[in-house]
Amino acid sequence: MSLNISRSEQNMFYFTTSF
């Protein structure tokens, strides 16, 4: 995974891992 991700992608990542 790239470390240079946008806020929307990062929020989506946290949203997915919250489950």
FIGU-666715 format. One record per residue: x, y, z of N, C-alpha, C, CB in turn; residue number from 1; residue in one letter. Coordinates in steps of 0.001 Angstrom, whole numbers, plus 524288, in hexadecimal, padded with zeros to 5 digits. Glycine has a CB too. Layout:
<rs>
<r n_px="X" n_py="Y" n_pz="Z" ca_px="X" ca_py="Y" ca_pz="Z" c_px="X" c_py="Y" c_pz="Z" cb_px="X" cb_py="Y" cb_pz="Z" seq="NUM" type="A"/>
...
</rs>
This chain:
<rs>
<r n_px="80351" n_py="7FB4D" n_pz="80000" ca_px="80000" ca_py="80000" ca_pz="80000" c_px="80373" c_py="804E4" c_pz="80000" cb_px="7FC40" cb_py="80006" cb_pz="804D6" seq="1" type="M"/>
<r n_px="801E1" n_py="8089F" n_pz="7FD09" ca_px="804E8" ca_py="80D6C" ca_pz="7FCC6" c_px="803FC" c_py="810BF" c_pz="8019E" cb_px="80386" cb_py="81080" cb_pz="7F7D9" seq="2" type="S"/>
<r n_px="80817" n_py="8134A" n_pz="80360" ca_px="80796" ca_py="816A1" ca_pz="80801" c_px="8055D" c_py="81BF4" c_pz="80694" cb_px="80CE3" cb_py="8174B" cb_pz="80AB3" seq="3" type="L"/>
<r n_px="805C3" n_py="81D4D" n_pz="8019C" ca_px="803C4" ca_py="8225A" ca_pz="7FFDE" c_px="7FE27" c_py="821CE" c_pz="7FDFB" cb_px="8073B" cb_py="8249F" cb_pz="7FB83" seq="4" type="N"/>
<r n_px="7FA91" n_py="821A2" n_pz="801B7" ca_px="7F518" ca_py="82105" ca_pz="80053" c_px="7F20B" c_py="825E6" c_pz="801D1" cb_px="7F2C1" cb_py="81C2D" cb_pz="802FD" seq="5" type="I"/>
<r n_px="7EDEA" n_py="826CA" n_pz="7FF1D" ca_px="7EABB" ca_py="82B5E" ca_pz="80032" c_px="7E774" c_py="82A90" c_pz="8051A" cb_px="7E738" cb_py="82C9B" cb_pz="7FB8B" seq="6" type="S"/>
<r n_px="7E508" n_py="82EAD" n_pz="80701" ca_px="7E1E5" ca_py="82E4E" ca_pz="80BC4" c_px="7DD2C" c_py="82ACD" c_pz="80AF1" cb_px="7E021" cb_py="833BB" cb_pz="80D89" seq="7" type="R"/>
<r n_px="7DAD5" n_py="82B15" n_pz="80667" ca_px="7D641" ca_py="827D8" ca_pz="8054B" c_px="7D7A8" c_py="8220F" c_pz="8056D" cb_px="7D3EC" cb_py="82945" cb_pz="7FFF6" seq="8" type="S"/>
<r n_px="7DC27" n_py="820C2" n_pz="80337" ca_px="7DDE4" ca_py="81B4B" ca_pz="8033D" c_px="7DF4E" c_py="8199E" c_pz="808C4" cb_px="7E29C" cb_py="81A87" cb_pz="7FF8C" seq="9" type="E"/>
<r n_px="7E1A2" n_py="81D31" n_pz="80BB6" ca_px="7E31F" ca_py="81BF3" ca_pz="81111" c_px="7DE44" c_py="81B2F" c_pz="81473" cb_px="7E69B" cb_py="8204A" cb_pz="81358" seq="10" type="Q"/>
<r n_px="7DA5A" n_py="81E77" n_pz="813AA" ca_px="7D57E" ca_py="81DEC" ca_pz="81695" c_px="7D2CD" c_py="818D5" c_pz="81533" cb_px="7D1DC" cb_py="8228A" cb_pz="81585" seq="11" type="N"/>
<r n_px="7D315" n_py="81760" n_pz="81042" ca_px="7D0C6" ca_py="8127C" ca_pz="80E81" c_px="7D3B0" c_py="80DE9" c_pz="810F7" cb_px="7D0E1" cb_py="81217" cb_pz="8087B" seq="12" type="M"/>
<r n_px="7D8CD" n_py="80E7F" n_pz="81184" ca_px="7DBFE" ca_py="80A70" ca_pz="813EA" c_px="7DA77" c_py="809B2" c_pz="819A2" cb_px="7E1D4" cb_py="80BCC" cb_pz="81377" seq="13" type="F"/>
<r n_px="7D9E1" n_py="80DF5" n_pz="81C75" ca_px="7D852" ca_py="80DA1" ca_pz="821F2" c_px="7D2C7" c_py="80B8D" c_pz="8226E" cb_px="7D8C0" cb_py="812FE" cb_pz="82496" seq="14" type="Y"/>
<r n_px="7CF7F" n_py="80D05" n_pz="81ED0" ca_px="7CA18" ca_py="80B31" ca_pz="81EDE" c_px="7C9DD" c_py="8054F" c_pz="81E12" cb_px="7C6E3" cb_py="80DFA" cb_pz="81AA6" seq="15" type="F"/>
<r n_px="7CD47" n_py="8035B" n_pz="81AB9" ca_px="7CD64" ca_py="7FDBA" ca_pz="819A6" c_px="7CFAD" c_py="7FAB6" c_pz="81E38" cb_px="7D08B" cb_py="7FC9B" cb_pz="814B3" seq="16" type="T"/>
<r n_px="7D3C3" n_py="7FCD0" n_pz="82092" ca_px="7D660" ca_py="7FA14" ca_pz="824DA" c_px="7D375" c_py="7FAA5" c_pz="82A01" cb_px="7DBE7" cb_py="7FC17" cb_pz="82577" seq="17" type="T"/>
<r n_px="7CF92" n_py="7FE09" n_pz="82A20" ca_px="7CC97" ca_py="7FECA" ca_pz="82EF3" c_px="7C92E" c_py="7FA0E" c_pz="8301B" cb_px="7C933" cb_py="803B8" cb_pz="82E93" seq="18" type="S"/>
<r n_px="7C839" n_py="7F6F4" n_pz="82C16" ca_px="7C509" ca_py="7F243" ca_pz="82CE0" c_px="7C86F" c_py="7EDEC" c_pz="82F0B" cb_px="7C265" cb_py="7F084" cb_pz="827B6" seq="19" type="F"/>
</rs>
